[in-house]
């Protein structure tokens, strides 16, 4: 299947295979373990959401500066490797937590792993302009996500599920966290070896100072491209909704008392279904255009919010997971490639993707915080109005409102995305 791609394209796509292990094991399995350390599920959901927001805020604040710094010759790959190392080492450290569960330390290592993941993403995404051409970006980006789902997410997850049957839960978790770190590091090697910074700016004295200056210049340049600016605003909202659904899914299922085994199997199904659907989005984008397919993805997520609000049984959770699988990879892949084609000068790819990340990561602060705030507020209101209810009943009744609140993000993002498309026609851009 990969013969249609160049060596550089395949090596770039393999990083999606590499870091997707973190997305499934740390982002979705770790919350289940974390939730088990609390008697109050609403409190646990709140802590998880707030720490997720704080970790993403830290990388978002520095994303534009990191992006402009990476445009200098020879720095992009070094900075990429630095953040990968942070993520890998954090995962390896998490392998000791099942035997000494200190929830504050678990949150700290989780936050570090998210910083490593997000920091590396700035440079990984920007490398797309180095490895392929504009007319192939949708295809390469979508196949990268597809490989991540079918390999990087699925294989480590299956290993975890098998281990849960063979050894104690603590040992299964420890091995899985350690394997995630090893997997992430090992499959990053092709990227480090074969992908090179083709477009760059020559180094100059005072690079740090110049990088700060260029942040403002790049932002002013983005503002001149109305369609790009509106797209980033739209992306700010709708990708926040996507990431919130991903990061809060297992915490939500746990609060609803969905059986852990059923929940994990449903998540495995998501990875398997997401592979063909990510490729399907690429095929349909070639026929109908990336913008139309992103709009379809936003519409699907609006439906997901309504369906999620009504989840009460295990089969409901399965149906919700299947619906998520249809669009999760496609909307992310096409957003990445669409923005890559908007960049006017490939030598500035890191600068622009730095802002792409800041809009994506700053938005990721809002979603989990919104989810957590609505859930905790609703739980308090219900506890006051129904003093006879036990905590479990309160959690089950309050958490769906957190899911419904995410609907706001997709509606605002969809409206802005529509105006971005209209602006693109006037600007004669993508």
C-alpha positions as CSV (number, residue, x, y, z in Angstrom):
1,X,0.0,0.0,0.0
2,X,2.9,2.4,0.7
3,X,4.7,1.9,-2.6
4,X,2.8,5.0,-3.9
5,X,4.8,7.2,-1.4
6,X,8.4,8.4,-1.4
7,X,11.0,7.3,1.3
8,X,10.7,10.7,2.9
9,X,6.9,10.7,2.9
10,X,6.8,7.2,4.4
11,X,9.3,8.1,7.1
12,X,7.3,11.2,7.9
13,X,4.1,9.2,8.1
14,X,5.8,6.7,10.4
15,X,5.9,9.3,13.2
16,X,2.1,9.2,13.3
17,X,2.6,5.4,13.9
18,X,5.1,6.3,16.6
19,X,3.3,8.9,18.7
20,X,-0.2,7.3,18.4
21,X,0.8,4.8,21.1
22,X,0.7,7.8,23.5
23,X,-2.7,8.9,22.2
24,X,-4.3,5.6,23.0
25,X,-2.4,4.3,26.1
26,X,-1.7,7.5,28.0
27,X,-4.6,9.7,26.9
28,X,-7.3,7.1,27.1
29,X,-6.1,4.2,29.3
30,X,-4.3,6.3,31.9
31,X,-7.5,8.2,32.9
32,X,-9.2,4.9,33.8
33,X,-6.4,4.1,36.2
34,X,-6.4,7.6,37.5
35,X,-10.2,7.6,38.1
36,X,-9.8,4.4,40.2
37,X,-7.8,6.3,42.8
38,X,-10.8,8.5,43.7
39,X,-14.1,7.8,45.3
40,X,-15.6,11.0,43.8
41,X,-15.7,10.6,40.0
42,X,-16.7,14.2,39.4
43,X,-13.6,15.4,41.3
44,X,-11.4,13.1,39.4
45,X,-12.9,14.2,36.0
46,X,-12.3,17.8,37.2
47,X,-8.6,17.3,38.1
48,X,-8.0,15.4,34.8
49,X,-9.6,18.1,32.7
50,X,-7.9,21.0,34.4
51,X,-4.4,19.4,34.2
52,X,-4.9,18.6,30.5
53,X,-5.8,22.3,30.0
54,X,-2.7,23.5,31.9
55,X,-0.3,21.3,30.1
56,X,-1.6,22.4,26.7
57,X,-1.6,26.0,27.7
58,X,2.2,25.8,28.5
59,X,3.0,24.6,25.0
60,X,0.5,26.9,23.4
61,X,2.2,30.0,25.0
62,X,5.5,29.1,23.5
63,X,4.3,27.5,20.2
64,X,4.9,30.6,18.0
65,X,8.3,31.3,19.4
66,X,9.3,27.6,19.1
67,X,8.0,27.6,15.5
68,X,10.0,30.6,14.4
69,X,13.1,29.3,16.1
70,X,12.7,26.0,14.2
71,X,12.8,27.8,10.8
72,X,16.5,28.4,11.3
73,X,18.8,26.0,9.4
74,X,19.5,22.8,11.4
75,X,17.2,23.5,14.4
76,X,13.9,22.0,13.3
77,X,15.0,18.4,13.7
78,X,16.9,19.1,16.9
79,X,14.0,20.7,18.6
80,X,11.7,17.9,17.4
81,X,14.0,15.3,18.9
82,X,14.2,17.3,22.2
83,X,10.4,17.2,22.7
84,X,10.1,13.6,21.6
85,X,12.7,12.7,24.3
86,X,10.6,14.5,27.0
87,X,7.5,12.5,25.9
88,X,9.3,9.2,25.8
89,X,11.0,9.6,29.2
90,X,7.7,10.6,30.8
91,X,6.0,7.5,29.5
92,X,8.8,5.3,30.8
93,X,8.5,7.0,34.2
94,X,4.8,6.4,34.2
95,X,5.5,2.6,34.1
96,X,6.4,2.8,37.8
97,X,3.2,4.5,38.9
98,X,0.9,1.4,39.1
99,X,3.1,0.1,41.9
100,X,3.3,3.4,43.8
101,X,0.1,5.3,42.8
102,X,0.6,8.9,43.8
103,X,-2.1,10.8,41.9
104,X,-0.3,14.1,42.0
105,X,2.9,12.6,40.5
106,X,0.8,10.7,37.9
107,X,-0.8,14.1,36.8
108,X,2.7,15.6,36.6
109,X,4.1,12.9,34.4
110,X,1.0,13.0,32.3
111,X,1.4,16.7,31.8
112,X,5.1,16.3,30.8
113,X,4.1,13.6,28.3
114,X,1.6,16.0,26.8
115,X,4.1,18.8,26.6
116,X,6.5,16.4,24.8
117,X,3.8,15.2,22.5
118,X,2.5,18.7,21.6
119,X,6.0,20.3,21.3
120,X,7.1,17.6,18.8
121,X,3.8,18.1,16.9
122,X,4.8,21.7,15.9
123,X,7.8,20.5,14.0
124,X,6.3,17.2,12.8
125,X,3.4,19.0,11.2
126,X,5.6,21.6,9.6
127,X,7.9,19.0,8.1
128,X,5.0,18.2,5.7
129,X,6.2,21.1,3.5
130,X,9.6,19.5,3.4
131,X,8.6,15.9,2.4
132,X,5.8,16.4,-0.2
133,X,4.2,18.8,-2.6
134,X,1.0,20.8,-2.2
135,X,-1.0,18.6,-4.5
136,X,-0.1,15.5,-2.4
137,X,-0.6,17.0,1.1
138,X,-4.1,15.7,1.7
139,X,-3.2,12.2,0.7
140,X,0.1,12.1,2.7
141,X,-1.5,13.7,5.8
142,X,-4.5,11.4,5.8
143,X,-2.4,8.3,5.3
144,X,-0.2,9.4,8.2
145,X,-3.3,9.5,10.5
146,X,-4.5,6.2,9.1
147,X,-1.2,4.4,9.8
148,X,-1.3,5.9,13.3
149,X,-4.7,4.3,13.9
150,X,-4.0,0.9,12.4
151,X,-0.6,0.5,13.9
152,X,0.5,3.0,16.5
153,X,-2.8,2.9,18.3
154,X,-4.1,-0.6,17.7
155,X,-1.0,-2.8,18.3
156,X,0.0,-1.4,21.7
157,X,-3.7,-1.3,22.7
158,X,-4.2,-5.0,21.8
159,X,-1.0,-5.8,23.7
160,X,-2.4,-4.0,26.8
161,X,-5.7,-5.9,26.5
162,X,-3.9,-9.3,26.2
163,X,-1.7,-8.4,29.2
164,X,-4.9,-7.6,31.3
165,X,-5.9,-11.3,30.8
166,X,-2.4,-12.7,31.5
167,X,-1.0,-10.7,34.4
168,X,-2.2,-8.4,37.2
169,X,-3.7,-5.1,36.2
170,X,-0.9,-3.2,37.8
171,X,1.8,-5.1,35.9
172,X,-0.3,-4.8,32.6
173,X,-0.4,-1.0,33.1
174,X,3.3,-0.8,33.9
175,X,4.4,-2.8,30.9
176,X,2.0,-0.8,28.6
177,X,3.3,2.6,29.8
178,X,6.9,1.4,29.3
179,X,6.1,-0.1,25.9
180,X,4.5,3.2,24.9
181,X,7.8,5.0,25.6
182,X,9.9,2.4,23.7
183,X,7.4,2.3,20.8
184,X,7.4,6.1,20.5
185,X,11.1,6.4,20.5
186,X,11.9,3.4,18.2
187,X,9.5,4.3,15.4
188,X,10.6,7.9,15.5
189,X,14.0,6.8,14.1
190,X,13.0,6.7,10.4
191,X,11.8,10.3,10.7
192,X,15.1,11.4,12.3
193,X,17.1,9.5,9.8
194,X,15.4,10.2,6.5
195,X,13.4,13.5,6.8
196,X,15.5,16.6,6.4
197,X,14.7,20.4,6.6
198,X,14.6,21.3,2.9
199,X,13.3,24.9,3.5
200,X,15.0,27.1,6.1
201,X,16.3,30.5,7.0
202,X,20.0,30.9,7.5
203,X,21.2,31.3,11.0
204,X,22.0,34.8,12.2
205,X,23.4,36.5,15.3
206,X,20.8,37.0,18.0
207,X,18.5,34.2,16.8
208,X,16.5,34.2,20.0
209,X,15.8,37.9,19.7
210,X,15.0,37.6,16.0
211,X,12.6,34.8,16.7
212,X,10.6,36.9,19.1
213,X,10.4,39.7,16.5
214,X,9.3,37.4,13.8
215,X,6.4,36.1,15.9
216,X,4.7,39.5,15.6
217,X,5.6,39.8,11.9
218,X,4.2,36.4,11.1
219,X,0.9,37.2,13.0
220,X,0.6,40.4,10.9
221,X,1.2,38.4,7.8
222,X,-1.5,35.9,8.8
223,X,-4.0,38.7,9.4
224,X,-3.4,39.9,5.8
225,X,-4.7,36.5,4.5
226,X,-8.3,36.8,5.7
227,X,-9.2,33.2,4.7
228,X,-6.2,31.8,6.7
229,X,-7.0,34.0,9.8
230,X,-10.7,32.9,9.8
231,X,-9.7,29.3,9.3
232,X,-7.4,29.4,12.3
233,X,-10.2,30.9,14.4
234,X,-12.5,28.2,13.2
235,X,-9.9,25.5,13.9
236,X,-9.5,27.0,17.4
237,X,-13.1,26.0,18.2
238,X,-13.8,22.8,16.2
239,X,-10.5,21.1,16.9
240,X,-10.9,21.9,20.6
241,X,-14.1,19.9,20.5
242,X,-12.4,17.0,18.8
243,X,-9.6,16.9,21.3
244,X,-12.0,17.2,24.2
245,X,-14.0,14.2,23.0
246,X,-10.7,12.3,22.8
247,X,-9.1,13.3,26.1
248,X,-12.3,13.0,28.2
249,X,-13.9,9.9,26.6
250,X,-12.7,7.3,29.1
251,X,-13.3,9.6,32.1
252,X,-16.8,10.1,30.8
253,X,-17.4,6.4,30.4
254,X,-16.1,5.7,33.8
255,X,-18.4,8.3,35.4
256,X,-21.3,6.6,33.6
257,X,-20.3,3.2,35.1
258,X,-19.5,1.7,31.7
259,X,-17.6,-1.6,32.2
260,X,-13.9,-1.0,31.7
261,X,-13.5,-4.0,29.4
262,X,-16.4,-2.9,27.2
263,X,-15.1,0.6,27.2
264,X,-11.6,-0.5,26.1
265,X,-12.9,-2.8,23.4
266,X,-15.0,0.1,22.1
267,X,-11.9,2.2,21.9
268,X,-10.1,-0.5,20.1
269,X,-13.0,-0.5,17.5
270,X,-12.4,3.2,17.1
271,X,-8.8,2.6,16.1
272,X,-9.7,-0.1,13.6
273,X,-12.6,1.8,12.0
274,X,-10.6,5.1,11.9
275,X,-8.1,3.6,9.5
276,X,-10.3,3.2,6.5
277,X,-12.3,6.3,7.3
278,X,-9.2,8.5,7.4
279,X,-8.3,7.2,3.9
280,X,-11.9,7.7,2.8
281,X,-11.8,11.3,3.8
282,X,-8.6,11.7,1.6
283,X,-10.3,10.1,-1.4
284,X,-13.5,12.2,-1.0
285,X,-11.4,15.3,-0.5
286,X,-9.7,14.7,-3.9
287,X,-13.2,14.6,-5.4
288,X,-15.1,17.2,-3.4
289,X,-12.4,19.3,-1.8
290,X,-10.8,19.3,1.6
291,X,-13.1,22.2,2.8
292,X,-16.3,20.3,2.1
293,X,-15.0,17.2,3.9
294,X,-13.9,19.2,7.0
295,X,-17.4,20.7,7.0
296,X,-18.9,17.2,7.0
297,X,-16.6,16.2,9.9
298,X,-17.8,19.2,11.9
299,X,-21.4,18.2,11.2
300,X,-20.7,14.6,12.4
301,X,-19.3,15.9,15.7
302,X,-22.4,18.1,16.3
303,X,-24.3,14.8,16.1
304,X,-21.8,13.1,18.4
305,X,-22.5,15.7,21.1
306,X,-26.3,15.0,21.0
307,X,-25.7,11.2,20.9
308,X,-23.2,11.5,23.8
309,X,-25.7,13.4,26.0
310,X,-28.1,10.4,25.7
311,X,-25.6,7.7,26.6
312,X,-26.9,5.5,29.4
313,X,-26.1,2.0,28.4
314,X,-23.0,0.1,27.2
315,X,-24.3,-0.3,23.6
316,X,-24.9,3.5,23.5
317,X,-21.2,4.0,24.2
318,X,-20.3,1.6,21.4
319,X,-22.5,3.5,19.0
320,X,-21.0,6.7,20.1
321,X,-17.5,5.3,19.6
322,X,-18.3,4.1,16.1
323,X,-19.6,7.6,15.2
324,X,-16.4,9.2,16.5
325,X,-14.3,6.8,14.4
326,X,-15.9,8.0,11.1
327,X,-14.5,11.5,11.3
328,X,-11.8,11.7,14.0
329,X,-8.8,11.1,11.8
330,X,-10.3,12.7,8.7
331,X,-11.0,16.1,10.2
332,X,-7.6,16.3,11.8
333,X,-5.7,15.2,8.7
334,X,-7.4,17.5,6.2
335,X,-7.1,20.5,8.6
336,X,-3.4,19.9,8.7
337,X,-2.9,19.6,5.0
338,X,-5.3,22.5,4.1
339,X,-3.3,24.8,6.4
340,X,0.0,23.5,4.9
341,X,-1.2,24.5,1.4
342,X,-2.1,28.0,2.7
343,X,1.5,28.8,3.8
344,X,2.8,31.3,1.2
345,X,6.5,30.6,1.7
346,X,7.6,27.0,2.7
347,X,10.7,28.5,4.4
348,X,8.3,29.9,7.0
349,X,6.5,26.6,7.6
350,X,7.5,26.4,11.3
351,X,6.4,30.0,11.9
352,X,3.0,29.3,10.5
353,X,2.6,25.9,12.1
354,X,3.6,27.5,15.3
355,X,0.5,29.6,15.1
356,X,-1.4,26.5,13.9
357,X,-0.4,24.8,17.2
358,X,-1.1,27.8,19.3
359,X,-4.7,28.0,18.0
360,X,-5.0,24.2,18.4
361,X,-3.5,24.0,21.9
362,X,-5.0,27.1,23.4
363,X,-8.4,25.8,22.2
364,X,-7.5,22.6,24.0
365,X,-7.4,24.5,27.2
366,X,-10.9,25.6,26.8
367,X,-12.6,22.4,26.0
368,X,-11.6,20.1,28.9
369,X,-12.0,23.1,31.3
370,X,-15.5,23.7,29.9
371,X,-16.4,20.0,30.2
372,X,-15.0,19.8,33.7
373,X,-16.6,23.1,34.9
374,X,-20.1,22.2,33.5
375,X,-19.9,18.7,35.0
376,X,-18.8,19.8,38.4
377,X,-21.3,22.7,38.5
378,X,-24.1,20.5,37.5
379,X,-23.1,17.9,40.1
380,X,-23.2,20.5,42.8
381,X,-26.6,21.7,41.8
382,X,-28.0,18.2,41.7
383,X,-26.5,17.4,45.1
384,X,-28.3,20.4,46.5
385,X,-31.6,19.7,44.8
386,X,-31.5,15.9,45.4
387,X,-29.9,15.4,48.8
388,X,-31.2,11.8,48.8
389,X,-29.1,10.8,45.8
390,X,-25.8,8.9,46.3
391,X,-22.6,10.2,44.6
392,X,-22.8,7.6,41.9
393,X,-26.3,8.8,40.8
394,X,-25.1,12.4,40.8
395,X,-22.1,11.6,38.6
396,X,-24.2,9.7,36.1
397,X,-26.7,12.5,35.9
398,X,-24.2,15.4,35.7
399,X,-21.5,14.2,33.3
400,X,-23.7,14.1,30.2
401,X,-24.1,17.9,30.5
402,X,-20.3,18.2,30.1
403,X,-20.5,16.4,26.8
404,X,-23.4,18.6,25.6
405,X,-21.5,21.8,26.5
406,X,-18.9,20.8,23.8
407,X,-21.6,21.4,21.2
408,X,-20.9,25.1,21.5
409,X,-17.4,24.7,20.2
410,X,-18.5,22.9,17.0
411,X,-21.3,25.4,16.3
412,X,-19.0,28.4,16.6
413,X,-16.2,26.6,14.7
414,X,-18.6,25.6,11.9
415,X,-19.8,29.2,11.4
416,X,-16.3,30.6,11.3
417,X,-15.2,27.8,8.9
418,X,-18.1,28.8,6.5
419,X,-16.9,32.4,6.4
420,X,-13.3,31.2,6.0
421,X,-14.4,29.4,2.8
422,X,-16.2,32.5,1.5
423,X,-13.1,34.6,2.2
424,X,-10.9,32.0,0.4
425,X,-12.9,32.6,-2.8
426,X,-12.5,36.3,-2.5
427,X,-8.8,36.0,-1.8
428,X,-8.3,33.5,-4.6
429,X,-6.6,31.1,-2.1
430,X,-7.3,27.5,-1.1
